[in-house]
Amino acid sequence: MIKISAPGKIHLLGEHTVVYGKPALLTTVNLRVTVTLQPCHSGKQVSERNQNLDSGVVASLLPRMTKTIEPIVKKYLQLKTIPPYQLTIDSQIPLGAGLGSSAAVSAAYIAALISHLGHKWDLNLINKLTFEAEKVFHGNPSGGDNSTVVFGGLIWYQKGKGVQPLTPLTFSIPPKLAQNFMLINTGKPKETTKQMVEMVAAKSEKFKKIFDNQEKLVRELLSTIQNANENQLIQIIRAGEKNLEAIGVVSPYVASVIRKIENAGGAAKICGAGGKTKATGILVCYHLKPSAIENIAKSHNLDYFKTTLGVQGLKTEN
């Protein structure tokens, strides 16, 4: 039996602009996908256990996942067939919420499948193949999601320049800051990541100044976290969120929730592709008194939870 897990991720800042070669700062969160692969004598069975998915979503997701992953592995290993297996996917990650669920499932699935075939793999290889899967799912991904869930920790990512893991050499979130981060789940957006990326791409020439400003904020954010400067952290998150609203990826409903958090003295931003109608996925929030965020989430009947940032990436489970 082969058992491999990968974490979810959030963009601390740099989503959307990373598609255009700007740097992004991403980190893993302590919500994981675990893929268990069991060789069998005939046939193939794939199942998923995820409290965030209904049966209809599972029925449509898994065949597409298998049809995407198997050809990528076959091409890399130059195989015509793959020996039969049973696969179970256990996930703690809400689907379509901006937490990198597709990258996490793809990475763990690819690693398990290559192991099933008796081949060794390393993180660079799995990252490369997972990026190929992300292209199928999202059209023009940056590569940041797959790099984060595979390598883990905090990731400085720039398209075309590869990944620079920052943990543990230069980065750990100071306890002073770590205790005040919280996530709010606004729900699964009606729009897909691919649709949102394409929408921004259609107007990207008009957004050049915004993209440049977002890059400046990303660079400032790293040193701000390292120096545990809470007030500056709040200001950067607020400014980054306003840039995201300016390019049209934050719905009016979610923007109103964020305004309430800001008016209460905190900051919040989307951390995925966003959405135009109502839900935009996960919000990453920061407040010196996290109970204020809890109260706002409760007032909108939204799920909220604390999370550990910078956890280990892809790994084999016992």
C-alpha positions as CSV (number, residue, x, y, z in Angstrom):
1,M,0.0,0.0,0.0
2,I,1.3,3.5,-0.9
3,K,0.1,6.5,1.1
4,I,1.2,10.1,0.2
5,S,-0.2,13.4,1.3
6,A,0.1,17.1,0.2
7,P,-1.0,20.3,1.9
8,G,-3.3,23.1,0.8
9,K,-1.8,26.5,0.1
10,I,-2.7,30.2,0.3
11,H,-1.4,33.2,-1.6
12,L,-0.3,35.7,1.1
13,L,0.0,38.1,-1.9
14,G,0.6,38.0,-5.6
15,E,-2.3,35.9,-7.0
16,H,-3.2,36.9,-10.6
17,T,-0.1,39.1,-11.0
18,V,2.1,36.0,-10.8
19,V,0.7,34.9,-14.1
20,Y,2.4,37.9,-15.7
21,G,5.9,37.2,-14.3
22,K,5.5,39.1,-11.0
23,P,6.7,37.5,-7.8
24,A,4.2,35.9,-5.4
25,L,4.5,34.9,-1.8
26,L,2.7,31.6,-1.0
27,T,2.6,29.3,2.0
28,T,1.2,25.9,2.9
29,V,-1.7,25.4,5.4
30,N,-2.4,22.5,7.7
31,L,-5.2,21.0,5.6
32,R,-4.1,18.0,3.6
33,V,-5.0,15.6,0.8
34,T,-4.0,12.0,1.4
35,V,-3.9,9.6,-1.6
36,T,-3.8,5.9,-0.8
37,L,-3.0,3.5,-3.6
38,Q,-3.4,-0.3,-3.4
39,P,-2.3,-2.6,-6.2
40,C,-5.0,-5.0,-7.3
41,H,-5.4,-7.9,-9.7
42,S,-7.9,-6.4,-12.1
43,G,-9.9,-3.3,-12.8
44,K,-9.5,0.1,-11.2
45,Q,-11.5,1.7,-8.4
46,V,-11.2,5.4,-7.4
47,S,-13.0,6.9,-4.5
48,E,-12.9,10.2,-2.6
49,R,-13.8,11.1,0.9
50,N,-14.2,14.8,1.4
51,Q,-16.8,16.4,3.7
52,N,-16.7,19.5,1.5
53,L,-17.9,17.6,-1.7
54,D,-21.3,16.3,-2.6
55,S,-21.7,13.0,-4.6
56,G,-22.3,14.8,-7.9
57,V,-19.0,16.8,-7.6
58,V,-17.1,13.6,-6.8
59,A,-18.7,11.7,-9.7
60,S,-17.6,14.5,-12.1
61,L,-14.2,15.2,-10.6
62,L,-12.5,11.8,-10.2
63,P,-12.8,10.6,-13.8
64,R,-11.4,13.9,-15.1
65,M,-8.5,13.6,-12.5
66,T,-7.7,10.1,-13.6
67,K,-7.9,11.0,-17.3
68,T,-5.5,13.8,-16.7
69,I,-2.9,12.2,-14.4
70,E,-2.5,8.8,-16.1
71,P,-1.5,10.2,-19.5
72,I,1.0,12.5,-17.9
73,V,2.7,9.7,-16.0
74,K,2.5,7.3,-19.1
75,K,4.2,9.9,-21.3
76,Y,7.0,10.6,-18.8
77,L,7.7,6.9,-18.2
78,Q,7.0,6.0,-21.8
79,L,4.3,3.4,-20.9
80,K,1.3,2.1,-22.8
81,T,-0.5,0.7,-19.8
82,I,-0.5,1.0,-16.0
83,P,-1.1,-2.1,-13.8
84,P,-4.5,-2.0,-12.0
85,Y,-4.9,-0.3,-8.7
86,Q,-7.4,1.0,-6.2
87,L,-7.2,4.6,-5.2
88,T,-8.7,6.5,-2.3
89,I,-8.5,10.2,-1.9
90,D,-9.1,11.7,1.6
91,S,-9.3,15.5,1.6
92,Q,-9.6,18.1,4.2
93,I,-9.4,20.9,1.6
94,P,-12.6,22.6,0.4
95,L,-12.8,22.3,-3.4
96,G,-12.6,25.5,-5.5
97,A,-11.9,27.7,-2.5
98,G,-8.4,29.0,-3.5
99,L,-6.5,26.5,-1.3
100,G,-4.9,24.6,-4.1
101,S,-7.0,21.5,-3.9
102,S,-6.3,20.4,-7.6
103,A,-2.5,20.9,-7.2
104,A,-2.5,18.9,-3.9
105,V,-4.5,16.0,-5.3
106,S,-2.5,16.0,-8.5
107,A,0.9,16.0,-6.7
108,A,-0.1,13.2,-4.3
109,Y,-1.7,11.1,-7.0
110,I,1.3,11.5,-9.4
111,A,3.8,10.5,-6.6
112,A,1.7,7.5,-5.6
113,L,1.3,6.4,-9.2
114,I,5.0,6.6,-10.0
115,S,5.7,4.7,-6.8
116,H,3.2,2.0,-7.8
117,L,5.1,1.6,-11.1
118,G,8.3,1.0,-9.1
119,H,10.1,4.2,-10.0
120,K,11.8,6.7,-7.7
121,W,10.7,10.3,-7.7
122,D,11.9,13.5,-6.2
123,L,10.2,16.8,-5.4
124,N,11.5,18.5,-8.6
125,L,10.0,15.7,-10.8
126,I,6.7,15.7,-9.1
127,N,6.5,19.5,-9.3
128,K,7.2,19.3,-13.0
129,L,4.5,16.7,-13.7
130,T,2.0,18.4,-11.4
131,F,2.4,21.6,-13.3
132,E,1.5,19.7,-16.5
133,A,-1.7,18.6,-14.7
134,E,-2.5,22.2,-13.6
135,K,-2.2,23.4,-17.2
136,V,-5.0,21.0,-18.1
137,F,-7.2,22.1,-15.2
138,H,-6.6,25.8,-15.3
139,G,-5.3,26.8,-18.7
140,N,-2.5,29.2,-17.9
141,P,-1.4,28.6,-14.3
142,S,1.6,30.3,-12.9
143,G,3.1,27.2,-11.3
144,G,3.0,28.7,-7.9
145,D,0.3,26.4,-6.5
146,N,2.0,23.2,-7.4
147,S,5.4,24.5,-6.3
148,T,4.0,25.4,-2.9
149,V,2.1,22.2,-2.1
150,V,5.1,20.1,-3.3
151,F,8.0,21.9,-1.6
152,G,6.1,23.2,1.4
153,G,6.9,26.0,3.8
154,L,6.9,29.5,2.5
155,I,7.5,29.9,-1.3
156,W,8.8,32.9,-3.2
157,Y,7.7,32.1,-6.7
158,Q,8.2,33.9,-10.0
159,K,7.0,32.4,-13.3
160,G,9.9,31.6,-15.5
161,K,12.4,31.9,-12.7
162,G,11.3,28.9,-10.7
163,V,10.7,28.4,-7.0
164,Q,12.7,29.7,-4.0
165,P,11.7,27.9,-0.8
166,L,12.2,30.3,2.1
167,T,11.8,27.8,5.0
168,P,13.7,27.2,7.2
169,L,16.7,29.3,6.1
170,T,15.3,32.8,6.2
171,F,11.7,32.5,7.2
172,S,9.5,31.5,10.0
173,I,6.3,33.3,10.9
174,P,7.0,34.9,14.4
175,P,4.5,33.6,17.0
176,K,3.4,37.2,17.5
177,L,2.0,37.1,14.0
178,A,1.1,33.5,13.6
179,Q,-1.6,33.5,16.4
180,N,-3.5,36.3,14.6
181,F,-4.0,34.8,11.2
182,M,-7.4,33.3,10.4
183,L,-9.2,31.9,7.4
184,I,-12.8,32.5,6.4
185,N,-14.5,30.4,3.8
186,T,-16.9,32.4,1.6
187,G,-17.8,29.3,-0.4
188,K,-17.0,28.0,-3.8
189,P,-17.0,30.6,-6.5
190,K,-19.5,30.2,-9.4
191,E,-16.6,31.1,-11.8
192,T,-13.7,28.7,-12.3
193,T,-10.0,29.7,-11.8
194,K,-9.6,29.4,-15.6
195,Q,-12.4,31.8,-16.2
196,M,-11.2,34.4,-13.7
197,V,-7.6,34.2,-15.1
198,E,-8.9,34.6,-18.7
199,M,-11.1,37.6,-17.6
200,V,-8.1,39.4,-16.2
201,A,-6.0,38.5,-19.2
202,A,-8.5,40.2,-21.5
203,K,-7.8,43.5,-19.8
204,S,-4.2,43.0,-18.6
205,E,-2.7,45.9,-20.6
206,K,-5.0,48.3,-18.6
207,F,-3.7,46.8,-15.3
208,K,0.0,47.3,-15.7
209,K,0.3,50.0,-13.0
210,I,-1.7,47.9,-10.6
211,F,0.4,44.8,-11.3
212,D,3.6,46.9,-10.7
213,N,2.2,48.2,-7.4
214,Q,1.2,44.6,-6.3
215,E,4.8,43.5,-7.0
216,K,6.1,46.3,-4.7
217,L,3.7,45.1,-2.0
218,V,4.8,41.5,-2.3
219,R,8.5,42.5,-1.9
220,E,7.6,44.6,1.2
221,L,5.5,41.8,2.7
222,L,8.4,39.4,3.1
223,S,10.5,41.7,5.2
224,T,7.4,42.9,7.1
225,I,6.6,39.3,8.2
226,Q,10.2,38.7,9.1
227,N,10.3,41.8,11.2
228,A,6.9,41.0,12.8
229,N,5.6,44.4,12.0
230,E,1.9,44.0,12.6
231,N,0.7,47.4,11.6
232,Q,2.6,47.3,8.4
233,L,1.3,43.8,7.7
234,I,-2.3,45.0,8.0
235,Q,-1.6,48.0,5.7
236,I,0.0,45.7,3.0
237,I,-2.9,43.2,3.1
238,R,-5.4,46.0,2.8
239,A,-3.5,47.6,-0.2
240,G,-3.1,44.3,-1.9
241,E,-6.8,43.5,-1.6
242,K,-7.7,46.9,-3.1
243,N,-5.6,46.0,-6.1
244,L,-7.4,42.8,-6.5
245,E,-10.7,44.6,-6.3
246,A,-9.5,47.0,-8.9
247,I,-8.9,44.2,-11.4
248,G,-12.4,42.9,-10.8
249,V,-11.8,39.5,-9.1
250,V,-13.6,40.3,-5.8
251,S,-17.4,40.2,-5.7
252,P,-19.3,43.1,-4.1
253,Y,-20.6,40.7,-1.3
254,V,-17.1,39.6,-0.3
255,A,-15.8,43.2,-0.6
256,S,-18.5,44.2,2.0
257,V,-17.3,41.5,4.4
258,I,-13.7,42.7,4.0
259,R,-14.7,46.3,4.7
260,K,-16.3,45.2,8.0
261,I,-13.0,43.5,9.0
262,E,-11.0,46.6,8.0
263,N,-13.4,48.9,9.9
264,A,-12.9,46.7,12.9
265,G,-9.1,47.3,12.7
266,G,-8.0,44.2,10.8
267,A,-7.3,43.2,7.2
268,A,-8.5,40.5,4.8
269,K,-8.0,39.5,1.2
270,I,-8.9,36.8,-1.2
271,C,-6.2,34.2,-1.7
272,G,-7.1,32.5,-4.9
273,A,-8.6,33.4,-8.3
274,G,-11.6,35.1,-6.7
275,G,-15.1,35.4,-8.1
276,K,-17.5,38.1,-9.6
277,T,-20.9,37.0,-8.3
278,K,-20.9,36.1,-4.6
279,A,-18.5,33.5,-3.1
280,T,-14.7,34.0,-3.8
281,G,-13.3,31.1,-1.8
282,I,-11.0,31.5,1.2
283,L,-10.2,34.9,2.7
284,V,-6.9,35.1,4.6
285,C,-7.5,37.5,7.6
286,Y,-5.4,39.2,10.2
287,H,-6.4,41.0,13.3
288,L,-4.7,41.8,16.6
289,K,-7.8,40.4,18.2
290,P,-8.9,37.4,16.1
291,S,-12.2,37.2,18.0
292,A,-13.3,40.3,15.9
293,I,-12.9,38.2,12.7
294,E,-14.9,35.4,14.3
295,N,-17.8,37.7,15.1
296,I,-17.9,39.1,11.6
297,A,-17.8,35.6,10.1
298,K,-20.6,34.4,12.4
299,S,-22.7,37.4,11.4
300,H,-22.6,36.3,7.8
301,N,-22.9,32.6,8.6
302,L,-19.5,31.9,7.2
303,D,-17.2,29.1,8.3
304,Y,-13.9,30.3,9.9
305,F,-10.9,28.6,11.4
306,K,-7.4,29.2,12.6
307,T,-4.6,27.5,10.6
308,T,-0.9,26.7,10.9
309,L,1.1,28.2,8.1
310,G,4.3,26.9,6.5
311,V,3.7,23.2,7.0
312,Q,5.6,20.4,5.3
313,G,4.9,19.8,1.6
314,L,4.5,16.5,-0.2
315,K,5.4,13.5,1.9
316,T,5.0,9.8,2.3
317,E,2.7,8.7,5.2
318,N,3.2,5.6,7.3
